[in-house]
Amino acid sequence: MLGNIGTGEIIVIAIVALLLFGGKKIPELMKSIGKGVRSFREGVKDVEDEIKKDLDV
C-alpha cells in the first residue's frame, strides 16, 4: 500500500502538513513521533528478550 508513494505524493503530504501544523509545530511533532517510535522499539526488544529468556530456561 505505502510502497507505491512517489515524490509527488510526498511533496503534497509535506505541503498539507505544513498548512495544517505550521512551520513551528512540525519539528515538535517529528520529535514526538521519534520518541514514540524509540519507545515502541524498546518495548518490542524487551518482549523479545523475555521470550528468549523463557525459552532458554
N, C-alpha and C positions, 0 to 999 in steps of 0.2 A: 504494500500500500504506500508506504513512505519512500520506497526505493525509487520511485519514478519522479521525484521532485527535481525540477530543473532550476537553472539560475534565475529565470524569470519569475517563477513561483516564490523563490526565496526572497527576491527583491520586493515582491508585492507583500509578503508576510512581514518583512522588515519595515516597510513603509506604514502598514496598518498598525504594527506595534508602536512605532514612533508616534503616530497620530493618537493612539489610544492612551499611551502611558506618558508621553512627553519625553524629552531628552534627558531630564534629570532623574526620572524614575527607572529608566531601563538598566543602568548599572546596578542599582539596588536590587532590581528584580533578578538579574543574572546572578548576582552574589547569593541571593536566597535560593535560587534553583541549584546552584553549585553546592551549597551546604546541604540541601536536601538529597542530592544525588550521592554525595560523600557519605552521609548518614545511612542511606539505603545500602550502599556497597558494604559499609562496615557491618550492618545488620546481617546481610547475606553471608558475609565471611564468618561472622560469629555462629550462625546457624550451621554452616558447612563444617566448621571446627567441632561443634557439638556432635554432629552426625558422625564425623570421622572418629571422634573420641569414643562414642558409644559403640561403634563397630569394632574398635581395637580392643575393647575390654571384654 
